[in-house]
Amino acid sequence: MKESHNYAHVGYSMIVVSASLAAIGLIALFMADDVLFSDTMSRDNTAQFNECKKNDFKTDDCEKYLDRINTEISGIYVDLGD
């Protein structure tokens, strides 16, 4: 049986894996002050959506939700007539 010489491919793979782990470490280092960054973003967006829901999506900052409401899936029906 002939021995395969894939040492170079294995070495390149190890370099790629270590570089990706280093990149993840740098991202974690810069975001260390807010470890729940995505949770904070999600809570802010939910609070903003609930505020728009109270105002029947009439304010200017609620325009991004207009394509998602008045559907059977959303269950939110609002009169959008101007």
WOGI-V961458 format. One record per pair of residues at least 24 apart in sequence whose ideal C-beta (glycine too) atoms are under 6 Angstrom apart, sorted by the first residue. I is the first residue (numbers start at 0). GAP is how many residues later the second one is. D is the distance in Angstrom with one decimal. If there is no record, write none. Layout:
BEGIN
{{I,GAP,D} {I,GAP,D}}
END
This chain:
BEGIN
none
END
